[in-house]
């Protein structure tokens, strides 16, 4: 049975938030506007599905009453099974939507990909992963903005950090964090031997200034010359910026922009995301065992997926799911993998809620 009282309460709160967003005192308060807009976004889908559930339920009740009318009986007998199926599907959707949600699910995401073990091949694999996520983002209408890169001398990336913006980006990509492994014959391999390399992916919800306040006294900011692979594209001015957050020890370097001001802004943006991620990990530490039981811990040290090129195979180790369409996956066809991860996560939450 659906908790109708709770659904009515959420619908009432949605109306209240919409009214508040129209008030002048709220419009003049950016922090409050951000908070209320985020709450509205979180409530919107469940309210829309609940409205549809009530409409279908009312129509079904009318049809059942109409069964006693000889003139309408034949028509409603055909409609009733269709409406009952719709109502059942809407009820399942609401059960999932009412599950405890991550408050960061609707946020944009800072995506960080680093080459791991494997030298030059690992850097090339990091570039392939970035291209895969970019293709997926293009397909569903997200925007990808590169914030920082560190290119490898033979191609690929030692590290690349990008901001991915769009609808519910974090909820879609949140399970991509971890170690990705590739098995293939490198272009430089003359003997045709398969090499294994890795790259690490971090998925961090974008942090806004209202989420993570940075104390200038905690920051060490240094301007330096930018560097590039093989001496190419080197910016000889001191436009590169290194920002260190002293309390945490986190250090961020940005050099892609020619403007020192822009590089500083990007470095602070990345720093906020890293600090927010640290807060999230700390808050979830007590639930680490539960998280591992759902879809792996998501820790960066954990191998989550293998891409085997000779067999055109991709395997997600958390689900034991193997797909023989690696050629499509690396072109951005991630729907089956991401849907399976979300479904498994939701199923585990439903079991826990019912228990």
N, C-alpha and C positions, 0 to 999 in steps of 0.2 A: 504493500500500500504506500502510495506517495504521501509525504507529509504536507498536506494541503495548507495547513496553518502556516508552515514555514514558507511555502511558495507565495501565499498571500502577503506575508510579511516582507518578502524580498521585492514583490511587485510594488508594495506601498513605499518601500524605501527607494526604489528606482524613481518613482514619481516625485518623491521628496527631493532627491538629488537633482533631478531635472529642474525643479522649481528654484532650488538654491543657486544653480548655475546661471540663472537669469537675473539674480539679484546684483545690484550695482556694487555693494560692498564686497561681494565675492569676486566679481570681475576685476576689481582693483587689487586683489591679493593673489599674486602668481602662485604662491605655495599652496594656498587653499584651492585654487582653480585646478592645479595639477593633481592634487589628492582626490578632488571630487570627480574630475574627468576620468581618472583611473578607476574609481569605484563604479562610475556609470558604465564604463567599458566592461568591467567584470560582471555586472548585473545584466547587461543588454541581452546576451544570448539566452540565458535561462528565462528571462521575462518574455522574450519573443516565442520561445518554444512553449512556455506555459500558456500564453494567450492562445496559441494554436491548439493546444491540448483542450482548453476549455471550449473553444469553438467546435471542435470535432465531437467532444463529449455532449455538448448541447444538441448538436445535429443528430447524434446517435439516439439520444433520449427522445427527441421529436419523432424520429423514424419508428422507434419501438411503440410509441403511442399510436402512430398512424397504422400499425398492423391491424387494428380493429376496424379500419375503414376499407371496405371492399374495393373501392375505386383506387386506393393508393397502395394496397397490400403488395401487389406484384412488384411495383417499382421499389418500395422500401425493402422488400426481401432481397433484392439485388444489391441495394446500397449498404445494408447493415454489415455484411461480412467485410466490405471494403473499409468502412468506417472503423470497425473493430480492429482491423489490422493496423490502420493508421494510428488509432489510440494506443495500441500496444507498443508500436514503434516510438511514439512520442513519449510514452511512459519510460521506456528504456533510455531515451535520450536525457530525460530529466533526472533519472537516477544517476547517470554519469555526471551531468552538470552540477548536481548537488554534492558531489564528492568534495572533500577538502581540497581546495586549489592552492597552488603555489602563487603567492601574491605577485611574483615576478613574471608569470606566464605571458602577460600581455605586453611585456617590455620588448624594446629592441635589444639587439645582442651584439656584444663585442666578441668577435671570433678570432682566436689566436691559434696559429698553426706553426709548430716548430719541427724542424728536421730532428730525427732521433738517431738511432744507430744505423750505420750503413753509409756514412760519408756522402759522396756526391750523389749517389742513388737516393739517399734519404731526402736530400734537398729537392731533387726532381720529383719525388713522391709527394713532398709537402706542396709543391706547385700544382701537382695533379689533383690533390685534395681540394685546394683552394678553387681550382677551376671547376671541380665537381659541385661544390657548394654554390659557386657563382652561377652555374648553369641552372641549378635547382631554383635559386632565387629569381633568376630571369623568368623562369617558367611560371612562377606563381605571383609575379608582380612585386617582389621585394627589390630594394635598392641596396647595392653593396658599395661602400666607400672605403678605400684603402686608407688606413691611418698611419701605418708604419711598415717598412720593409727592410730586411737585411738580406741582400742577394748573395748567393753562393758563386764562387768564381767560375764554376763549370755550368752554371745555369740553375734554375730553381731557387728556392728560398731557404736560408738558415732559419728565418722567422718572417712571418707576415701577419699583421694584425689589421682587421677590417671591422667596420661598423655595418651591421645588417639591419635595415629598417623596413617595417611593414606591419602587417596584421599578425599578432601573436607569434612573433619570431621565436622568442625564447621557448615557448611551449612546444614548438615544432623541433627545435634544434637541441633542446636541453640534454638529450640522451646521447649526443655525439661526442661528448667530452671523454677523453681517454686515449689510449694508445692504439693507433691504427697500424696494421702490419701489411706489407706488400711482398709478394713472392713473384719474381719475374726475372727474365734475362736482360740485364742492362745492355744498352746500346754499345757500351765499350767492352763487353764480354766477348772475347774472340772464341772461347771454347764452348759457348752455348750453355754455360752452367746457370742454374737458377740461383739468384741471390735473395736474401731476406733483409729487408730494411724496415724501419719504423718512422712514424711521425706522431707527434702528440698534438691533440686538439683540445683547446679549452673553450668552453662556451660560457660567457659571463653576461648576465643581464646588464644593460646600460644603466649606469648610475647618473642621476641628475644631481645638480648642486644641492637640492633640498634633501636628497637621500644621504649624501656623504659630504659633510662640511670639512674642508681642508683648512687647517690652521697654518698660516704662512710661516710661523715659527717652527713647524715640524718639517718644512721643506728645504732641501738644498737644491738650488737651481743653477746649472752650469751651462754656459754657451760654449760651443766648440765647433770645429770645422767638420763638415759632413764628409763621409767617405763612401766610395763606390767600388764595385768589383773591377779588378784589373786597372784601377786608376781612371776608369771612365766615369763620366757624369759626376765628377767630384765638385762639390760646391766649395770654392775656396774661401767664402765668407764664413763668419762664425754664426751661421743660421741654425745649425743643429742644436738641440736642447736636451740635456739630461736632467731629469727630475728625480730626486731621491726622497722618499718618505721615511724620515729618520726612525720614527717609532717602530715601523714594521720592517724596515730594511728593503722595501720594494723600490726598484729603480726602473725607470722608463726612459728610453731614448727615442726621439723623433727627429728625422732629418729630411723627410720627403718634400716638405714645402721649402720654398726659397725664403720665406719670411720667418724670422725667429719667433715673432708673436704667434703665428699660426702653429708652428711646431710646439711651442709651449702649451697652447690651448689643447692640441691633440694629445700631448703627453699627460696633461692633467685629466683629460677625458678617459684615457686608458687607465691611469692611476686610480680614478674613482671606481671604475669597473672592477679592478683587481681588489680594491679594499672592500667593495660590496660583496664580491665573491667570497672573500675571507670571512666576512660576517655571516654569510649564508652557511658556509662550511662549519663554522663554529657553532651556529645554532642547531645544525643538523647532526652534530657529533654524537649526541645521545641517542639518535635514531639510526646510527650507522649500520647496525645489524639488519634493521628493517629495510633500509635502503638497498643493501646488498641483496636482500631476499626479493626485492621488486625487479629491478633491472640492473643489477650490479651497483657498485658503490659510486660509479661515476668518477672515481679518483683517476688522476692522470697516469698513475703507475699501472693501471689495469688495462690489459690487452682486451679490447672490446670487439675488434673486427679484423678479418683477414681478407685481402684482395689477392686472389691467385689468378694471374694472367694466363699461364699456359692452359689452365682448365676452364677459363672464362667463368670463374666461380668467386662468389663473395659469401663469407660466412660471418654471421653475428654470433659471437660466442655466448652472449648473455641469454639468448633465446634458443640457441642451437638451430638457428634458421640458416639454411643454405639456399642461395639463388644462383642458377646457372645463366646469368645475364650480366656479367660484370661489365661488358662493353656498353650496356645501356645505363648501368648504375653510374659509371664514371662520366657519363654525359649528362648527369643530373637527374636520372630517373630514380629518385629516392623514396617515392611514395610508399611502396610496399614495405620497405625497411622501417620507415618512420611510423607508419600506421601500425605495424606489428608491435613496435616498442611501446607506443602509446596505449594500444589495446591491452597489452600484457600488464602495463602499469595500472591501468584503470580496473582491470579484472582483479588484481591483487588488492587494490583499495576497496572494491566492492565486497570482497570476501572479508576483509578486516572490519568494514562497517557493519556487515550483517552479523559477524561474530560478536 
